[in-house]
Protein backbone atom coordinates (compact mmCIF):
# COMPACT_ATOMS: atom_id res chain seq x y z
CA UNK A 1 0.00 0.00 0.00
CA UNK A 2 1.30 3.44 -0.87
CA UNK A 3 0.33 6.42 1.25
CA UNK A 4 1.79 9.85 0.68
CA UNK A 5 1.15 13.08 2.58
CA UNK A 6 3.10 16.27 2.01
CA UNK A 7 2.70 19.28 4.29
CA UNK A 8 4.70 22.47 4.51
CA UNK A 9 3.99 24.41 7.69
CA UNK A 10 6.44 27.23 8.30
CA UNK A 11 7.13 27.84 11.98
CA UNK A 12 9.37 30.34 13.68
CA UNK A 13 10.76 29.07 16.95
CA UNK A 14 12.36 31.24 19.61
CA UNK A 15 15.83 30.38 20.81
CA UNK A 16 15.83 27.65 23.43
CA UNK A 17 12.56 26.10 22.32
CA UNK A 18 11.65 22.70 20.97
CA UNK A 19 8.93 21.50 18.64
CA UNK A 20 7.32 18.09 19.17
CA UNK A 21 4.90 16.77 16.54
CA UNK A 22 2.88 13.57 16.72
CA UNK A 23 1.25 12.19 13.57
CA UNK A 24 -1.43 9.50 13.57
CA UNK A 25 -2.68 7.82 10.39
CA UNK A 26 -5.94 5.90 10.62
CA UNK A 27 -6.51 3.05 8.18
CA UNK A 28 -9.74 1.17 7.52
CA UNK A 29 -9.94 -2.49 6.47
CA UNK A 30 -12.10 -2.96 3.35
CA UNK A 31 -13.43 -6.10 1.72
CA UNK A 32 -14.81 -6.06 -1.81
CA UNK A 33 -16.09 -8.54 -4.38
CA UNK A 34 -15.49 -7.79 -8.04
CA UNK A 35 -16.29 -8.96 -11.55
CA UNK A 36 -13.94 -7.71 -14.27
CA UNK A 37 -14.80 -8.20 -17.95
CA UNK A 38 -12.08 -7.86 -20.61
CA UNK A 39 -13.05 -7.57 -24.27
CA UNK A 40 -10.58 -8.18 -27.11
CA UNK A 41 -11.29 -5.53 -29.76
CA UNK A 42 -10.28 -7.47 -32.90
CA UNK A 43 -11.75 -10.93 -32.16
CA UNK A 44 -14.54 -9.84 -29.81
CA UNK A 45 -13.52 -12.57 -27.36
CA UNK A 46 -14.32 -11.80 -23.70
CA UNK A 47 -12.76 -12.91 -20.46
CA UNK A 48 -14.47 -12.54 -17.08
CA UNK A 49 -12.58 -12.65 -13.80
CA UNK A 50 -14.39 -12.81 -10.49
CA UNK A 51 -12.76 -12.43 -7.10
CA UNK A 52 -12.55 -10.90 -3.67
CA UNK A 53 -10.16 -8.24 -2.40
CA UNK A 54 -9.24 -7.32 1.17
CA UNK A 55 -6.99 -4.39 1.97
CA UNK A 56 -6.34 -1.26 4.00
CA UNK A 57 -7.39 2.19 2.81
CA UNK A 58 -6.77 5.64 4.22
CA UNK A 59 -9.45 6.83 6.66
CA UNK A 60 -8.14 9.87 8.58
CA UNK A 61 -5.02 11.77 9.60
CA UNK A 62 -4.33 13.68 12.82
CA UNK A 63 -1.40 15.89 13.77
CA UNK A 64 -0.62 17.45 17.14
CA UNK A 65 2.24 19.86 17.71
CA UNK A 66 3.61 21.36 20.90
CA UNK A 67 6.17 24.13 21.21
CA UNK A 68 7.93 24.19 24.58
CA UNK A 69 10.61 26.39 26.04
CA UNK A 70 13.80 24.58 27.03
CA UNK A 71 14.82 25.43 30.56
CA UNK A 72 18.52 25.91 31.13
CA UNK A 73 19.96 25.52 34.60
CA UNK A 74 23.38 26.87 35.38
CA UNK A 75 25.51 25.30 38.10
MIDRENPA-589799 format. One record per residue: x, y, z of N, C-alpha, C in turn; residue in three letters. Coordinates in nm, 3 decimals, padded with zeros to 5 digits. Atoms other than C-alpha are relative to their C-alpha. Layout:
<recs>
<rec><n_xx>X</n_xx><n_yy>Y</n_yy><n_zz>Z</n_zz><ca_xx>X</ca_xx><ca_yy>Y</ca_yy><ca_zz>Z</ca_zz><c_xx>X</c_xx><c_yy>Y</c_yy><c_zz>Z</c_zz><res>ALA</res></rec>
...
</recs>
This chain:
<recs>
<rec><n_xx>00.085</n_xx><n_yy>-00.117</n_yy><n_zz>00.000</n_zz><ca_xx>00.000</ca_xx><ca_yy>00.000</ca_yy><ca_zz>00.000</ca_zz><c_xx>00.089</c_xx><c_yy>00.123</c_yy><c_zz>00.000</c_zz><res>UNK</res></rec>
<rec><n_xx>-00.076</n_xx><n_yy>-00.123</n_yy><n_zz>00.008</n_zz><ca_xx>00.130</ca_xx><ca_yy>00.344</ca_yy><ca_zz>-00.087</ca_zz><c_xx>-00.084</c_xx><c_yy>00.114</c_yy><c_zz>00.056</c_zz><res>UNK</res></rec>
<rec><n_xx>00.067</n_xx><n_yy>-00.116</n_yy><n_zz>-00.058</n_zz><ca_xx>00.033</ca_xx><ca_yy>00.642</ca_yy><ca_zz>00.125</ca_zz><c_xx>00.098</c_xx><c_yy>00.115</c_yy><c_zz>-00.001</c_zz><res>UNK</res></rec>
<rec><n_xx>-00.090</n_xx><n_yy>-00.114</n_yy><n_zz>00.008</n_zz><ca_xx>00.179</ca_xx><ca_yy>00.985</ca_yy><ca_zz>00.068</ca_zz><c_xx>-00.072</c_xx><c_yy>00.125</c_yy><c_zz>00.050</c_zz><res>UNK</res></rec>
<rec><n_xx>00.056</n_xx><n_yy>-00.125</n_yy><n_zz>-00.051</n_zz><ca_xx>00.115</ca_xx><ca_yy>01.308</ca_yy><ca_zz>00.258</ca_zz><c_xx>00.114</c_xx><c_yy>00.101</c_yy><c_zz>00.005</c_zz><res>UNK</res></rec>
<rec><n_xx>-00.104</n_xx><n_yy>-00.102</n_yy><n_zz>00.004</n_zz><ca_xx>00.310</ca_xx><ca_yy>01.627</ca_yy><ca_zz>00.201</ca_zz><c_xx>-00.057</c_xx><c_yy>00.128</c_yy><c_zz>00.061</c_zz><res>UNK</res></rec>
<rec><n_xx>00.047</n_xx><n_yy>-00.123</n_yy><n_zz>-00.064</n_zz><ca_xx>00.270</ca_xx><ca_yy>01.928</ca_yy><ca_zz>00.429</ca_zz><c_xx>00.118</c_xx><c_yy>00.092</c_yy><c_zz>00.023</c_zz><res>UNK</res></rec>
<rec><n_xx>-00.102</n_xx><n_yy>-00.100</n_yy><n_zz>-00.027</n_zz><ca_xx>00.470</ca_xx><ca_yy>02.247</ca_yy><ca_zz>00.451</ca_zz><c_xx>-00.064</c_xx><c_yy>00.102</c_yy><c_zz>00.094</c_zz><res>UNK</res></rec>
<rec><n_xx>00.053</n_xx><n_yy>-00.091</n_yy><n_zz>-00.101</n_zz><ca_xx>00.399</ca_xx><ca_yy>02.441</ca_yy><ca_zz>00.769</ca_zz><c_xx>00.117</c_xx><c_yy>00.079</c_yy><c_zz>00.055</c_zz><res>UNK</res></rec>
<rec><n_xx>-00.114</n_xx><n_yy>-00.079</n_yy><n_zz>-00.050</n_zz><ca_xx>00.644</ca_xx><ca_yy>02.723</ca_yy><ca_zz>00.830</ca_zz><c_xx>-00.024</c_xx><c_yy>00.042</c_yy><c_zz>00.145</c_zz><res>UNK</res></rec>
<rec><n_xx>00.008</n_xx><n_yy>-00.039</n_yy><n_zz>-00.141</n_zz><ca_xx>00.713</ca_xx><ca_yy>02.784</ca_yy><ca_zz>01.198</ca_zz><c_xx>00.127</c_xx><c_yy>00.078</c_yy><c_zz>00.036</c_zz><res>UNK</res></rec>
<rec><n_xx>-00.114</n_xx><n_yy>-00.073</n_yy><n_zz>-00.052</n_zz><ca_xx>00.937</ca_xx><ca_yy>03.034</ca_yy><ca_zz>01.368</ca_zz><c_xx>00.008</c_xx><c_yy>-00.031</c_yy><c_zz>00.149</c_zz><res>UNK</res></rec>
<rec><n_xx>-00.020</n_xx><n_yy>00.037</n_yy><n_zz>-00.139</n_zz><ca_xx>01.076</ca_xx><ca_yy>02.907</ca_yy><ca_zz>01.695</ca_zz><c_xx>00.097</c_xx><c_yy>00.099</c_yy><c_zz>00.065</c_zz><res>UNK</res></rec>
<rec><n_xx>-00.092</n_xx><n_yy>-00.083</n_yy><n_zz>-00.078</n_zz><ca_xx>01.236</ca_xx><ca_yy>03.124</ca_yy><ca_zz>01.961</ca_zz><c_xx>00.122</c_xx><c_yy>-00.083</c_yy><c_zz>00.037</c_zz><res>UNK</res></rec>
<rec><n_xx>-00.118</n_xx><n_yy>00.071</n_yy><n_zz>-00.049</n_zz><ca_xx>01.583</ca_xx><ca_yy>03.038</ca_yy><ca_zz>02.081</ca_zz><c_xx>-00.040</c_xx><c_yy>-00.077</c_yy><c_zz>00.126</c_zz><res>UNK</res></rec>
<rec><n_xx>00.026</n_xx><n_yy>00.086</n_yy><n_zz>-00.115</n_zz><ca_xx>01.583</ca_xx><ca_yy>02.765</ca_yy><ca_zz>02.343</ca_zz><c_xx>-00.145</c_xx><c_yy>-00.051</c_yy><c_zz>00.005</c_zz><res>UNK</res></rec>
<rec><n_xx>00.133</n_xx><n_yy>00.062</n_yy><n_zz>00.003</n_zz><ca_xx>01.256</ca_xx><ca_yy>02.610</ca_yy><ca_zz>02.232</ca_zz><c_xx>00.009</c_xx><c_yy>-00.129</c_yy><c_zz>-00.083</c_zz><res>UNK</res></rec>
<rec><n_xx>00.003</n_xx><n_yy>00.126</n_yy><n_zz>00.076</n_zz><ca_xx>01.165</ca_xx><ca_yy>02.270</ca_yy><ca_zz>02.097</ca_zz><c_xx>-00.140</c_xx><c_yy>-00.022</c_yy><c_zz>-00.055</c_zz><res>UNK</res></rec>
<rec><n_xx>00.126</n_xx><n_yy>00.033</n_yy><n_zz>00.064</n_zz><ca_xx>00.893</ca_xx><ca_yy>02.150</ca_yy><ca_zz>01.864</ca_zz><c_xx>-00.015</c_xx><c_yy>-00.152</c_yy><c_zz>00.002</c_zz><res>UNK</res></rec>
<rec><n_xx>00.033</n_xx><n_yy>00.142</n_yy><n_zz>00.001</n_zz><ca_xx>00.732</ca_xx><ca_yy>01.809</ca_yy><ca_zz>01.917</ca_zz><c_xx>-00.128</c_xx><c_yy>-00.017</c_yy><c_zz>-00.080</c_zz><res>UNK</res></rec>
<rec><n_xx>00.118</n_xx><n_yy>00.028</n_yy><n_zz>00.082</n_zz><ca_xx>00.490</ca_xx><ca_yy>01.677</ca_yy><ca_zz>01.654</ca_zz><c_xx>-00.030</c_xx><c_yy>-00.149</c_yy><c_zz>00.004</c_zz><res>UNK</res></rec>
<rec><n_xx>00.045</n_xx><n_yy>00.139</n_yy><n_zz>-00.001</n_zz><ca_xx>00.288</ca_xx><ca_yy>01.357</ca_yy><ca_zz>01.672</ca_zz><c_xx>-00.102</c_xx><c_yy>-00.015</c_yy><c_zz>-00.114</c_zz><res>UNK</res></rec>
<rec><n_xx>00.087</n_xx><n_yy>00.026</n_yy><n_zz>00.114</n_zz><ca_xx>00.125</ca_xx><ca_yy>01.219</ca_yy><ca_zz>01.357</ca_zz><c_xx>-00.065</c_xx><c_yy>-00.136</c_yy><c_zz>00.018</c_zz><res>UNK</res></rec>
<rec><n_xx>00.073</n_xx><n_yy>00.126</n_yy><n_zz>-00.007</n_zz><ca_xx>-00.143</ca_xx><ca_yy>00.950</ca_yy><ca_zz>01.357</ca_zz><c_xx>-00.076</c_xx><c_yy>-00.019</c_yy><c_zz>-00.131</c_zz><res>UNK</res></rec>
<rec><n_xx>00.071</n_xx><n_yy>00.035</n_yy><n_zz>00.124</n_zz><ca_xx>-00.268</ca_xx><ca_yy>00.782</ca_yy><ca_zz>01.039</ca_zz><c_xx>-00.097</c_xx><c_yy>-00.112</c_yy><c_zz>00.032</c_zz><res>UNK</res></rec>
<rec><n_xx>00.103</n_xx><n_yy>00.101</n_yy><n_zz>-00.024</n_zz><ca_xx>-00.594</ca_xx><ca_yy>00.590</ca_yy><ca_zz>01.062</ca_zz><c_xx>-00.030</c_xx><c_yy>-00.071</c_yy><c_zz>-00.131</c_zz><res>UNK</res></rec>
<rec><n_xx>00.032</n_xx><n_yy>00.081</n_yy><n_zz>00.117</n_zz><ca_xx>-00.651</ca_xx><ca_yy>00.305</ca_yy><ca_zz>00.818</ca_zz><c_xx>-00.124</c_xx><c_yy>-00.082</c_yy><c_zz>00.028</c_zz><res>UNK</res></rec>
<rec><n_xx>00.125</n_xx><n_yy>00.077</n_yy><n_zz>-00.012</n_zz><ca_xx>-00.974</ca_xx><ca_yy>00.117</ca_yy><ca_zz>00.752</ca_zz><c_xx>00.015</c_xx><c_yy>-00.127</c_yy><c_zz>-00.085</c_zz><res>UNK</res></rec>
<rec><n_xx>-00.005</n_xx><n_yy>00.126</n_yy><n_zz>00.075</n_zz><ca_xx>-00.994</ca_xx><ca_yy>-00.249</ca_yy><ca_zz>00.647</ca_zz><c_xx>-00.125</c_xx><c_yy>-00.010</c_yy><c_zz>-00.088</c_zz><res>UNK</res></rec>
<rec><n_xx>00.111</n_xx><n_yy>00.013</n_yy><n_zz>00.095</n_zz><ca_xx>-01.210</ca_xx><ca_yy>-00.296</ca_yy><ca_zz>00.335</ca_zz><c_xx>00.002</c_xx><c_yy>-00.138</c_yy><c_zz>-00.063</c_zz><res>UNK</res></rec>
<rec><n_xx>00.016</n_xx><n_yy>00.125</n_yy><n_zz>00.075</n_zz><ca_xx>-01.343</ca_xx><ca_yy>-00.610</ca_yy><ca_zz>00.172</ca_zz><c_xx>-00.092</c_xx><c_yy>00.030</c_yy><c_zz>-00.117</c_zz><res>UNK</res></rec>
<rec><n_xx>00.081</n_xx><n_yy>-00.025</n_yy><n_zz>00.119</n_zz><ca_xx>-01.481</ca_xx><ca_yy>-00.606</ca_yy><ca_zz>-00.181</ca_zz><c_xx>-00.002</c_xx><c_yy>-00.124</c_yy><c_zz>-00.089</c_zz><res>UNK</res></rec>
<rec><n_xx>00.012</n_xx><n_yy>00.102</n_yy><n_zz>00.105</n_zz><ca_xx>-01.609</ca_xx><ca_yy>-00.854</ca_yy><ca_zz>-00.438</ca_zz><c_xx>00.000</c_xx><c_yy>00.072</c_yy><c_zz>-00.133</c_zz><res>UNK</res></rec>
<rec><n_xx>-00.003</n_xx><n_yy>-00.067</n_yy><n_zz>00.130</n_zz><ca_xx>-01.549</ca_xx><ca_yy>-00.779</ca_yy><ca_zz>-00.804</ca_zz><c_xx>-00.022</c_xx><c_yy>-00.099</c_yy><c_zz>-00.113</c_zz><res>UNK</res></rec>
<rec><n_xx>00.012</n_xx><n_yy>00.073</n_yy><n_zz>00.126</n_zz><ca_xx>-01.629</ca_xx><ca_yy>-00.896</ca_yy><ca_zz>-01.155</ca_zz><c_xx>00.060</c_xx><c_yy>00.091</c_yy><c_zz>-00.106</c_zz><res>UNK</res></rec>
<rec><n_xx>-00.066</n_xx><n_yy>-00.078</n_yy><n_zz>00.105</n_zz><ca_xx>-01.394</ca_xx><ca_yy>-00.771</ca_yy><ca_zz>-01.427</ca_zz><c_xx>-00.022</c_xx><c_yy>-00.070</c_yy><c_zz>-00.134</c_zz><res>UNK</res></rec>
<rec><n_xx>00.022</n_xx><n_yy>00.055</n_yy><n_zz>00.134</n_zz><ca_xx>-01.480</ca_xx><ca_yy>-00.820</ca_yy><ca_zz>-01.795</ca_zz><c_xx>00.098</c_xx><c_yy>00.066</c_yy><c_zz>-00.097</c_zz><res>UNK</res></rec>
<rec><n_xx>-00.095</n_xx><n_yy>-00.049</n_yy><n_zz>00.099</n_zz><ca_xx>-01.208</ca_xx><ca_yy>-00.786</ca_yy><ca_zz>-02.061</ca_zz><c_xx>-00.050</c_xx><c_yy>-00.040</c_yy><c_zz>-00.138</c_zz><res>UNK</res></rec>
<rec><n_xx>00.050</n_xx><n_yy>00.025</n_yy><n_zz>00.135</n_zz><ca_xx>-01.305</ca_xx><ca_yy>-00.757</ca_yy><ca_zz>-02.427</ca_zz><c_xx>00.111</c_xx><c_yy>00.027</c_yy><c_zz>-00.098</c_zz><res>UNK</res></rec>
<rec><n_xx>-00.103</n_xx><n_yy>-00.011</n_yy><n_zz>00.102</n_zz><ca_xx>-01.058</ca_xx><ca_yy>-00.818</ca_yy><ca_zz>-02.711</ca_zz><c_xx>-00.061</c_xx><c_yy>00.068</c_yy><c_zz>-00.122</c_zz><res>UNK</res></rec>
<rec><n_xx>00.064</n_xx><n_yy>-00.083</n_yy><n_zz>00.104</n_zz><ca_xx>-01.129</ca_xx><ca_yy>-00.553</ca_yy><ca_zz>-02.976</ca_zz><c_xx>-00.002</c_xx><c_yy>-00.064</c_yy><c_zz>-00.138</c_zz><res>UNK</res></rec>
<rec><n_xx>-00.001</n_xx><n_yy>00.055</n_yy><n_zz>00.136</n_zz><ca_xx>-01.028</ca_xx><ca_yy>-00.747</ca_yy><ca_zz>-03.290</ca_zz><c_xx>-00.083</c_xx><c_yy>-00.127</c_yy><c_zz>-00.012</c_zz><res>UNK</res></rec>
<rec><n_xx>00.074</n_xx><n_yy>00.127</n_yy><n_zz>00.011</n_zz><ca_xx>-01.175</ca_xx><ca_yy>-01.093</ca_yy><ca_zz>-03.216</ca_zz><c_xx>-00.136</c_xx><c_yy>00.006</c_yy><c_zz>00.069</c_zz><res>UNK</res></rec>
<rec><n_xx>00.125</n_xx><n_yy>-00.008</n_yy><n_zz>-00.074</n_zz><ca_xx>-01.454</ca_xx><ca_yy>-00.984</ca_yy><ca_zz>-02.981</ca_zz><c_xx>-00.008</c_xx><c_yy>-00.100</c_yy><c_zz>00.114</c_zz><res>UNK</res></rec>
<rec><n_xx>-00.003</n_xx><n_yy>00.099</n_yy><n_zz>-00.109</n_zz><ca_xx>-01.352</ca_xx><ca_yy>-01.257</ca_yy><ca_zz>-02.736</ca_zz><c_xx>-00.002</c_xx><c_yy>00.073</c_yy><c_zz>00.135</c_zz><res>UNK</res></rec>
<rec><n_xx>00.007</n_xx><n_yy>-00.061</n_yy><n_zz>-00.134</n_zz><ca_xx>-01.432</ca_xx><ca_yy>-01.180</ca_yy><ca_zz>-02.370</ca_zz><c_xx>00.056</c_xx><c_yy>-00.096</c_yy><c_zz>00.104</c_zz><res>UNK</res></rec>
<rec><n_xx>-00.052</n_xx><n_yy>00.076</n_yy><n_zz>-00.113</n_zz><ca_xx>-01.276</ca_xx><ca_yy>-01.291</ca_yy><ca_zz>-02.046</ca_zz><c_xx>-00.055</c_xx><c_yy>00.066</c_yy><c_zz>00.126</c_zz><res>UNK</res></rec>
<rec><n_xx>00.054</n_xx><n_yy>-00.052</n_yy><n_zz>-00.126</n_zz><ca_xx>-01.447</ca_xx><ca_yy>-01.254</ca_yy><ca_zz>-01.708</ca_zz><c_xx>00.079</c_xx><c_yy>-00.058</c_yy><c_zz>00.117</c_zz><res>UNK</res></rec>
<rec><n_xx>-00.070</n_xx><n_yy>00.041</n_yy><n_zz>-00.122</n_zz><ca_xx>-01.258</ca_xx><ca_yy>-01.265</ca_yy><ca_zz>-01.380</ca_zz><c_xx>-00.081</c_xx><c_yy>00.046</c_yy><c_zz>00.120</c_zz><res>UNK</res></rec>
<rec><n_xx>00.078</n_xx><n_yy>-00.030</n_yy><n_zz>-00.120</n_zz><ca_xx>-01.439</ca_xx><ca_yy>-01.281</ca_yy><ca_zz>-01.049</ca_zz><c_xx>00.089</c_xx><c_yy>-00.025</c_yy><c_zz>00.121</c_zz><res>UNK</res></rec>
<rec><n_xx>-00.084</n_xx><n_yy>00.022</n_yy><n_zz>-00.117</n_zz><ca_xx>-01.276</ca_xx><ca_yy>-01.243</ca_yy><ca_zz>-00.710</ca_zz><c_xx>-00.039</c_xx><c_yy>00.085</c_yy><c_zz>00.119</c_zz><res>UNK</res></rec>
<rec><n_xx>00.021</n_xx><n_yy>-00.079</n_yy><n_zz>-00.122</n_zz><ca_xx>-01.255</ca_xx><ca_yy>-01.090</ca_yy><ca_zz>-00.367</ca_zz><c_xx>00.132</c_xx><c_yy>00.069</c_yy><c_zz>00.033</c_zz><res>UNK</res></rec>
<rec><n_xx>-00.117</n_xx><n_yy>-00.078</n_yy><n_zz>-00.039</n_zz><ca_xx>-01.016</ca_xx><ca_yy>-00.824</ca_yy><ca_zz>-00.240</ca_zz><c_xx>-00.016</c_xx><c_yy>00.047</c_yy><c_zz>00.143</c_zz><res>UNK</res></rec>
<rec><n_xx>-00.002</n_xx><n_yy>-00.053</n_yy><n_zz>-00.135</n_zz><ca_xx>-00.924</ca_xx><ca_yy>-00.732</ca_yy><ca_zz>00.117</ca_zz><c_xx>00.125</c_xx><c_yy>00.085</c_yy><c_zz>00.013</c_zz><res>UNK</res></rec>
<rec><n_xx>-00.116</n_xx><n_yy>-00.087</n_yy><n_zz>-00.014</n_zz><ca_xx>-00.699</ca_xx><ca_yy>-00.439</ca_yy><ca_zz>00.197</ca_zz><c_xx>-00.028</c_xx><c_yy>00.116</c_yy><c_zz>00.094</c_zz><res>UNK</res></rec>
<rec><n_xx>00.010</n_xx><n_yy>-00.117</n_yy><n_zz>-00.086</n_zz><ca_xx>-00.634</ca_xx><ca_yy>-00.126</ca_yy><ca_zz>00.400</ca_zz><c_xx>-00.006</c_xx><c_yy>00.125</c_yy><c_zz>-00.086</c_zz><res>UNK</res></rec>
<rec><n_xx>00.011</n_xx><n_yy>-00.127</n_yy><n_zz>00.070</n_zz><ca_xx>-00.739</ca_xx><ca_yy>00.219</ca_yy><ca_zz>00.281</ca_zz><c_xx>00.007</c_xx><c_yy>00.114</c_yy><c_zz>00.101</c_zz><res>UNK</res></rec>
<rec><n_xx>-00.013</n_xx><n_yy>-00.116</n_yy><n_zz>-00.086</n_zz><ca_xx>-00.677</ca_xx><ca_yy>00.564</ca_yy><ca_zz>00.422</ca_zz><c_xx>-00.137</c_xx><c_yy>00.042</c_yy><c_zz>00.053</c_zz><res>UNK</res></rec>
<rec><n_xx>00.124</n_xx><n_yy>-00.044</n_yy><n_zz>-00.062</n_zz><ca_xx>-00.945</ca_xx><ca_yy>00.683</ca_yy><ca_zz>00.666</ca_zz><c_xx>00.011</c_xx><c_yy>00.143</c_yy><c_zz>00.053</c_zz><res>UNK</res></rec>
<rec><n_xx>-00.012</n_xx><n_yy>-00.132</n_yy><n_zz>-00.063</n_zz><ca_xx>-00.814</ca_xx><ca_yy>00.987</ca_yy><ca_zz>00.858</ca_zz><c_xx>00.145</c_xx><c_yy>00.025</c_yy><c_zz>00.038</c_zz><res>UNK</res></rec>
<rec><n_xx>-00.136</n_xx><n_yy>-00.040</n_yy><n_zz>-00.036</n_zz><ca_xx>-00.502</ca_xx><ca_yy>01.177</ca_yy><ca_zz>00.960</ca_zz><c_xx>-00.010</c_xx><c_yy>00.107</c_yy><c_zz>00.108</c_zz><res>UNK</res></rec>
<rec><n_xx>-00.002</n_xx><n_yy>-00.100</n_yy><n_zz>-00.107</n_zz><ca_xx>-00.433</ca_xx><ca_yy>01.368</ca_yy><ca_zz>01.282</ca_zz><c_xx>00.143</c_xx><c_yy>00.041</c_yy><c_zz>00.028</c_zz><res>UNK</res></rec>
<rec><n_xx>-00.132</n_xx><n_yy>-00.052</n_yy><n_zz>-00.034</n_zz><ca_xx>-00.140</ca_xx><ca_yy>01.589</ca_yy><ca_zz>01.377</ca_zz><c_xx>-00.014</c_xx><c_yy>00.089</c_yy><c_zz>00.121</c_zz><res>UNK</res></rec>
<rec><n_xx>-00.002</n_xx><n_yy>-00.084</n_yy><n_zz>-00.119</n_zz><ca_xx>-00.062</ca_xx><ca_yy>01.745</ca_yy><ca_zz>01.714</ca_zz><c_xx>00.142</c_xx><c_yy>00.051</c_yy><c_zz>00.017</c_zz><res>UNK</res></rec>
<rec><n_xx>-00.132</n_xx><n_yy>-00.060</n_yy><n_zz>-00.020</n_zz><ca_xx>00.224</ca_xx><ca_yy>01.986</ca_yy><ca_zz>01.771</ca_zz><c_xx>00.002</c_xx><c_yy>00.078</c_yy><c_zz>00.130</c_zz><res>UNK</res></rec>
<rec><n_xx>-00.018</n_xx><n_yy>-00.071</n_yy><n_zz>-00.127</n_zz><ca_xx>00.361</ca_xx><ca_yy>02.136</ca_yy><ca_zz>02.090</ca_zz><c_xx>00.135</c_xx><c_yy>00.070</c_yy><c_zz>-00.004</c_zz><res>UNK</res></rec>
<rec><n_xx>-00.123</n_xx><n_yy>-00.077</n_yy><n_zz>-00.008</n_zz><ca_xx>00.617</ca_xx><ca_yy>02.413</ca_yy><ca_zz>02.121</ca_zz><c_xx>00.026</c_xx><c_yy>00.029</c_yy><c_zz>00.148</c_zz><res>UNK</res></rec>
<rec><n_xx>-00.033</n_xx><n_yy>-00.019</n_yy><n_zz>-00.141</n_zz><ca_xx>00.793</ca_xx><ca_yy>02.419</ca_yy><ca_zz>02.458</ca_zz><c_xx>00.134</c_xx><c_yy>00.072</c_yy><c_zz>00.012</c_zz><res>UNK</res></rec>
<rec><n_xx>-00.126</n_xx><n_yy>-00.068</n_yy><n_zz>-00.029</n_zz><ca_xx>01.061</ca_xx><ca_yy>02.639</ca_yy><ca_zz>02.604</ca_zz><c_xx>00.093</c_xx><c_yy>-00.097</c_yy><c_zz>00.072</c_zz><res>UNK</res></rec>
<rec><n_xx>-00.099</n_xx><n_yy>00.085</n_yy><n_zz>-00.064</n_zz><ca_xx>01.380</ca_xx><ca_yy>02.458</ca_yy><ca_zz>02.703</ca_zz><c_xx>00.060</c_xx><c_yy>00.077</c_yy><c_zz>00.116</c_zz><res>UNK</res></rec>
<rec><n_xx>-00.054</n_xx><n_yy>-00.065</n_yy><n_zz>-00.119</n_zz><ca_xx>01.482</ca_xx><ca_yy>02.543</ca_yy><ca_zz>03.056</ca_zz><c_xx>00.147</c_xx><c_yy>-00.034</c_yy><c_zz>00.014</c_zz><res>UNK</res></rec>
<rec><n_xx>-00.143</n_xx><n_yy>00.019</n_yy><n_zz>-00.019</n_zz><ca_xx>01.852</ca_xx><ca_yy>02.591</ca_yy><ca_zz>03.113</ca_zz><c_xx>00.035</c_xx><c_yy>00.033</c_yy><c_zz>00.144</c_zz><res>UNK</res></rec>
<rec><n_xx>-00.044</n_xx><n_yy>-00.023</n_yy><n_zz>-00.138</n_zz><ca_xx>01.996</ca_xx><ca_yy>02.552</ca_yy><ca_zz>03.460</ca_zz><c_xx>00.150</c_xx><c_yy>00.012</c_yy><c_zz>00.002</c_zz><res>UNK</res></rec>
<rec><n_xx>-00.144</n_xx><n_yy>-00.020</n_yy><n_zz>-00.010</n_zz><ca_xx>02.338</ca_xx><ca_yy>02.687</ca_yy><ca_zz>03.538</ca_zz><c_xx>00.048</c_xx><c_yy>-00.043</c_yy><c_zz>00.138</c_zz><res>UNK</res></rec>
<rec><n_xx>-00.055</n_xx><n_yy>00.048</n_yy><n_zz>-00.128</n_zz><ca_xx>02.551</ca_xx><ca_yy>02.530</ca_yy><ca_zz>03.810</ca_zz><c_xx>00.085</c_xx><c_yy>00.107</c_yy><c_zz>00.064</c_zz><res>UNK</res></rec>
</recs>
